Amino acid sequence: MIPLATAHRHQGCTVALLGTAQTLAWASTYYLPAMIAAPMARDIRVATPTVFGAFSAALIVSALLGPYAGRAIDTWGGRPVLAATSLVFAAGLASLGFATGPVGMFAAWLIVGVGMGSGLYEAAFAALVRLLGTGARPAITGITLIAGFASTVGWPLTGLLEAQFGWRAACFTWAGLHLILGLPLNLALPKVNEPAREGVELAQAGVAAEAAATQSVPPISAPAAASSAPGAPPTTPATALTTALLAYVFAATWFISTAMAAHLPRLLELAGATLAVAVAAGALVGPAQVAARLLEFGLLRKVHPLYSAILAALAHPLAAGALLLAGAPAAIFALLHGAGNGILTIAKGTLPLVLFGPQGYGHRQGLLTVPARMAQAAAPFLFGICLDRWGAGALWLSAAIGLSAFAALLMIPRTAP
């Protein structure tokens, strides 16, 4: 058996590798359009909404690819899939930098979408479950702690590169970083034929015992550690209902988070903040996400993830009410929204694991996120229309969607169906 200190060190190394690679992946894709959409549109002579439309197309591609990427990780593990994704990201971002018209731009974003479908959180979570089985919850939280700074790193760096060298140079820089940083990080991940035994010993050394202390996840056994292989258990009516509710929750919360990521500075300006205040408040979202994840990693790790998700789903509606009804500062809105989003991101990885177990996790996770990716794809465009028509009042729509996700979570049973 691997000693306890060694077990935690091995897990910590994997979390550090994946967390750093995920920070790069999110910063260079999901948070890229907010900083380069306007200069890109001017340069290739299209309207700014067209750039966001191409980004939405990339999100649709990622949604369609997600289940297949998850099944591939169930079969071969995360290392080969994520390493290949680094190459796809590099190719897509380089193609984006070379784009001279709308056709080239759309084609480049579609390549990036392939990478997003197989290289963001869902793939990283599936890779961890493939390695650690039901003991993956702390590791999932650890990855989101590191990658929670993706916007804090990505927006300023992209903005600096764009201001100094242009948006094309920003794309080329991110492409290069995927080759010199992201690819080696993903190639350094354990192979699935190594950790099947090691994952059991990690769990026996204390990883799964800690999860069992929450009284929400059963202790991991030797078969469970490597049981995220292809093939999920048969679907029952109860399983189908829980799956549908989870899929709706993910879609609703991703719609909100994507809408805020695309339009937060403008939204806060429409609510009365100056541009400087709006940008400064937006920069607080990343630290708020990380702070909430630290809370989940410490205090809330002993609570069933369903309960922490229920509380987190209320954060955005409370933030909207505080801003619109109480006239709270923009920073309060950003902190509340960021905290809720931070915990919900973890829930997207841990809830399917706790409710359904590790068998077929990657494929199930891919299926669960198809509606969410579609909601993501629609969010920038639809919420932008709402802002044009209703101004800051568009927040009432996102608040209502958040409350509906809260209601759906209340309907999900705590135990596996």
C-alpha positions in Angstrom: 0.0 0.0 0.0 1.2 3.5 -0.8 1.9 5.5 2.4 -0.6 8.3 3.2 1.9 11.1 2.6 2.9 9.6 -0.7 -0.7 9.1 -1.7 -1.6 12.7 -1.1 1.6 13.8 -2.9 0.7 11.8 -6.0 -2.8 13.2 -6.0 -1.6 16.7 -5.4 0.8 16.5 -8.3 -2.1 15.4 -10.6 -4.3 18.2 -9.4 -1.5 20.7 -10.0 -0.9 19.5 -13.5 -4.6 19.4 -14.4 -5.4 22.7 -12.7 -2.6 24.6 -14.5 -3.6 23.1 -17.8 -7.2 24.0 -17.2 -6.3 27.6 -16.3 -4.6 27.9 -19.7 -7.5 26.2 -21.5 -10.2 28.5 -20.0 -8.2 31.7 -20.2 -7.4 31.2 -23.9 -10.8 30.1 -25.1 -13.9 30.9 -22.9 -12.5 34.2 -21.7 -11.0 35.2 -25.0 -13.9 36.8 -27.0 -14.7 39.4 -24.3 -11.3 41.0 -25.0 -10.7 40.5 -28.7 -14.2 40.5 -30.3 -14.3 44.2 -31.0 -10.8 44.6 -32.5 -11.2 41.3 -34.4 -14.5 42.5 -35.9 -13.0 45.8 -37.0 -10.0 44.1 -38.6 -11.9 41.5 -40.6 -14.8 43.9 -41.3 -17.7 42.1 -39.6 -20.1 43.2 -36.9 -19.0 42.4 -33.3 -22.1 40.1 -32.8 -20.8 38.0 -35.7 -17.7 37.2 -33.7 -19.8 36.2 -30.7 -21.9 34.2 -33.2 -18.8 32.3 -34.2 -18.0 31.7 -30.6 -21.5 30.4 -30.1 -20.9 28.0 -33.0 -17.8 26.7 -31.2 -19.9 26.1 -28.1 -22.4 24.1 -30.1 -19.6 21.9 -31.5 -18.3 21.4 -28.0 -21.7 20.3 -26.8 -22.0 17.7 -29.6 -18.5 16.4 -29.0 -18.7 16.2 -25.2 -20.3 12.7 -24.9 -17.8 11.2 -27.3 -14.9 12.8 -25.5 -16.2 11.6 -22.2 -16.5 8.0 -23.5 -12.9 8.2 -24.9 -11.7 9.2 -21.4 -13.7 6.4 -19.8 -11.9 4.0 -22.2 -8.3 5.4 -22.5 -8.0 7.8 -19.6 -7.5 11.6 -19.6 -3.8 11.7 -20.6 -4.1 11.0 -24.4 -7.4 12.9 -24.8 -6.2 16.0 -23.0 -2.8 15.9 -24.7 -4.5 15.8 -28.1 -6.7 18.6 -27.1 -3.7 20.8 -26.5 -2.7 20.4 -30.1 -6.3 21.2 -31.2 -6.4 24.3 -29.1 -3.0 25.4 -30.6 -4.3 24.8 -34.1 -7.5 26.6 -33.6 -6.0 29.7 -32.0 -3.3 29.9 -34.6 -5.9 29.6 -37.3 -7.9 32.4 -35.6 -4.8 34.6 -35.7 -4.5 34.0 -39.4 -8.2 34.7 -40.2 -8.8 37.4 -42.7 -12.5 37.1 -43.2 -15.7 35.7 -41.7 -15.2 32.2 -43.3 -11.7 31.8 -41.8 -12.9 33.2 -38.5 -15.8 30.7 -38.2 -13.6 27.8 -39.3 -11.0 28.7 -36.6 -13.6 29.0 -33.9 -15.0 25.6 -34.9 -11.6 24.1 -34.4 -11.4 25.8 -31.0 -14.9 24.3 -30.3 -13.5 20.8 -30.8 -10.9 21.5 -28.2 -13.5 22.9 -25.8 -15.6 19.9 -26.1 -12.8 17.6 -25.1 -10.5 19.8 -23.0 -12.3 21.8 -20.4 -13.6 21.0 -16.9 -15.8 18.0 -17.9 -12.9 16.3 -19.5 -10.6 17.0 -16.5 -13.3 15.8 -14.1 -13.7 12.6 -16.1 -9.9 12.1 -16.1 -9.9 12.4 -12.3 -12.8 10.0 -11.8 -11.0 7.5 -14.2 -8.0 7.7 -11.9 -9.6 7.9 -8.4 -13.1 6.7 -8.7 -15.5 7.9 -6.0 -12.5 9.5 -4.1 -12.2 12.2 -6.8 -14.3 14.9 -5.1 -11.4 16.6 -3.3 -9.3 16.5 -6.5 -12.1 18.0 -8.5 -12.3 20.9 -6.0 -8.6 21.3 -6.2 -8.6 21.7 -9.9 -11.3 24.4 -9.7 -9.4 26.2 -7.1 -6.4 26.6 -9.4 -8.4 27.3 -12.6 -10.7 29.7 -10.8 -8.1 32.3 -11.6 -8.5 31.8 -15.4 -10.4 35.0 -15.9 -8.1 36.9 -13.5 -5.2 35.8 -15.6 -6.8 35.6 -19.0 -8.5 39.0 -19.3 -5.5 41.1 -18.3 -3.0 39.1 -20.3 -5.1 39.1 -23.4 -5.9 42.8 -23.0 -2.2 43.6 -22.6 -1.2 41.6 -25.6 -4.0 43.1 -27.7 -3.1 46.6 -26.7 0.6 46.2 -27.3 0.7 43.9 -30.3 -2.8 43.4 -31.6 -5.4 40.6 -31.3 -3.6 38.4 -33.7 -0.5 38.3 -31.6 -2.7 37.5 -28.6 -4.1 34.4 -30.4 -0.6 33.3 -31.5 0.7 33.7 -27.9 -2.1 31.6 -26.5 -1.5 29.0 -29.2 2.2 28.8 -28.4 1.5 28.4 -24.7 -0.7 25.4 -25.4 2.4 23.8 -27.2 5.1 24.7 -24.7 3.0 24.5 -21.5 -0.3 22.8 -21.9 0.9 19.8 -23.9 3.7 18.9 -21.5 1.4 19.3 -18.5 -1.2 16.9 -20.0 1.4 14.4 -21.1 2.7 14.3 -17.5 -0.6 13.0 -16.3 -0.7 9.3 -15.1 -1.6 6.6 -17.6 -4.8 4.7 -16.9 -2.9 1.4 -16.7 -0.8 2.8 -13.9 -3.3 4.3 -11.6 -5.9 1.5 -11.6 -3.8 -0.1 -8.7 -2.5 3.2 -7.5 -5.9 4.7 -7.4 -7.1 2.0 -5.1 -4.2 2.5 -2.8 -4.7 6.3 -2.9 -8.3 5.6 -1.8 -7.2 3.1 0.8 -4.6 5.6 2.1 -7.4 8.1 3.0 -8.8 9.8 -0.1 -12.0 7.9 -0.2 -12.2 7.6 3.6 -12.4 11.4 3.7 -15.3 11.3 1.2 -17.0 8.7 3.2 -16.9 10.9 6.2 -19.4 13.2 4.5 -21.9 10.3 4.8 -22.8 11.1 1.2 -20.3 8.9 -0.7 -19.7 5.2 0.2 -16.1 4.2 1.0 -14.2 3.4 -2.2 -13.3 -0.2 -2.7 -10.7 -1.7 -5.0 -13.2 -2.4 -7.8 -14.7 1.1 -7.5 -11.5 3.0 -8.0 -11.1 1.9 -11.5 -14.8 1.4 -12.3 -15.3 4.5 -14.5 -14.7 2.3 -17.4 -17.2 2.5 -20.3 -20.7 1.4 -19.8 -23.1 3.1 -17.3 -25.6 1.1 -15.3 -29.1 0.6 -16.9 -31.3 3.7 -16.8 -34.4 3.5 -14.6 -37.3 6.1 -14.4 -35.8 7.5 -11.2 -32.4 7.8 -12.8 -33.9 9.5 -15.9 -35.7 12.0 -13.8 -32.6 12.9 -11.8 -30.6 13.1 -15.0 -33.1 15.5 -16.5 -33.2 17.7 -13.4 -29.4 17.8 -13.3 -29.2 18.6 -17.0 -31.6 21.5 -16.5 -29.6 22.8 -13.5 -26.4 22.7 -15.5 -28.0 24.4 -18.5 -29.6 27.2 -16.4 -26.5 27.9 -14.3 -24.2 27.8 -17.4 -26.5 30.2 -19.2 -26.1 32.7 -16.3 -22.4 32.3 -16.0 -21.8 32.6 -19.7 -24.1 35.7 -20.0 -22.2 37.3 -17.1 -18.8 36.4 -18.6 -19.7 38.0 -21.9 -21.6 41.1 -20.6 -20.7 41.8 -17.0 -18.9 45.2 -17.5 -21.6 46.5 -19.7 -24.3 45.2 -17.3 -22.8 47.0 -14.4 -22.4 50.2 -16.4 -26.1 50.0 -17.3 -26.8 49.6 -13.5 -25.0 52.9 -12.9 -21.4 52.0 -12.4 -18.6 53.8 -14.2 -16.5 51.8 -16.7 -13.5 51.8 -14.3 -15.7 50.5 -11.4 -17.4 47.9 -13.7 -14.0 46.5 -14.8 -12.7 46.5 -11.3 -15.8 44.7 -10.0 -15.6 42.2 -12.8 -12.1 41.4 -11.7 -13.4 40.3 -8.4 -15.4 37.4 -9.9 -12.4 35.1 -10.1 -11.2 35.6 -6.5 -14.7 35.2 -5.3 -15.0 31.9 -7.1 -11.8 30.7 -5.6 -12.8 31.9 -2.1 -16.0 30.0 -2.3 -14.2 26.9 -3.5 -11.9 27.1 -0.5 -15.0 27.2 1.6 -16.3 24.1 -0.2 -12.9 22.4 0.2 -12.8 23.1 3.9 -16.2 23.4 5.6 -18.6 22.2 2.9 -16.6 19.1 2.0 -18.3 17.4 4.9 -21.7 18.4 3.5 -23.5 16.5 0.7 -22.7 18.4 -2.6 -26.4 18.7 -3.3 -26.9 21.0 -0.3 -23.9 23.2 -1.2 -25.3 23.4 -4.8 -28.7 24.5 -3.5 -27.2 27.3 -1.5 -25.0 28.3 -4.4 -27.9 28.5 -6.8 -29.4 31.3 -4.7 -26.3 33.4 -4.9 -27.0 35.0 -8.3 -30.6 35.8 -7.6 -29.6 37.4 -4.3 -26.9 39.4 -6.1 -29.4 40.6 -8.7 -31.8 41.7 -5.9 -29.1 43.4 -4.0 -28.0 45.4 -7.1 -31.5 46.3 -8.5 -33.5 46.7 -5.3 -31.1 47.7 -2.6 -28.7 49.6 -4.9 -25.7 47.6 -3.6 -22.3 48.4 -5.0 -21.2 46.6 -8.2 -18.5 44.8 -6.2 -21.2 43.2 -4.0 -22.9 41.8 -7.0 -19.7 40.5 -8.5 -18.7 38.8 -5.2 -22.0 37.1 -4.7 -22.3 36.0 -8.3 -18.7 34.7 -8.3 -19.1 32.8 -5.1 -22.2 31.0 -6.2 -20.7 30.2 -9.6 -17.5 28.9 -8.0 -19.4 26.3 -5.9 -21.7 25.4 -8.8 -18.7 24.6 -11.0 -17.6 22.0 -8.4 -21.1 20.6 -8.2 -21.1 20.0 -11.9 -18.3 17.5 -11.3 -19.3 16.1 -7.9 -23.0 15.7 -8.2 -23.0 13.2 -11.0 -20.3 11.3 -9.2 -22.2 11.1 -5.9 -25.6 10.4 -7.4 -24.6 7.9 -10.1 -21.2 6.6 -9.2 -18.0 6.4 -11.3 -19.1 3.8 -13.8 -19.5 5.5 -17.2 -18.9 8.9 -15.6 -17.2 10.5 -18.6 -19.9 9.6 -21.0 -22.7 10.5 -18.6 -21.0 13.8 -17.9 -20.8 14.5 -21.6 -24.5 13.8 -22.0 -25.4 16.0 -19.0 -23.6 18.9 -20.4 -25.1 18.9 -24.0 -28.0 21.1 -22.9 -25.6 23.3 -20.9 -23.3 23.9 -23.9 -26.3 24.8 -26.0 -27.4 27.3 -23.3 -23.9 28.6 -23.2 -24.0 29.1 -27.0 -27.2 31.1 -26.8 -26.4 33.1 -23.7 -24.1 35.9 -25.2 -26.6 36.6 -28.0 -29.8 36.3 -26.1 -28.7 38.2 -23.0 -27.2 40.9 -25.2 -30.7 41.4 -26.7 -32.2 41.6 -23.2 -29.7 44.2 -22.2 -30.5 46.2 -25.3 -34.2 46.2 -24.5 -34.3 46.2 -20.7 -31.0 47.6 -19.6 -30.0 46.4 -16.2 -33.5 45.0 -15.8 -32.3 42.0 -17.8 -30.9 40.8 -14.5 -34.5 39.9 -13.5 -34.4 37.2 -16.3 -31.1 35.7 -15.1 -32.4 35.9 -11.5 -35.5 34.0 -12.5 -33.5 31.3 -14.3 -31.3 31.0 -11.1 -34.4 30.5 -9.0 -35.7 27.8 -11.3 -32.3 26.0 -11.0 -32.7 26.2 -7.2 -36.2 24.7 -7.4 -34.9 21.9 -9.6 -32.1 21.1 -7.1 -34.7 20.8 -4.4 -36.4 18.1 -6.4 -33.3 15.9 -6.7 -33.1 13.1 -4.1 -30.0 13.1 -1.9 -29.4 9.4 -2.5 -28.6 7.7 -5.8 -31.7 6.7 -7.8 
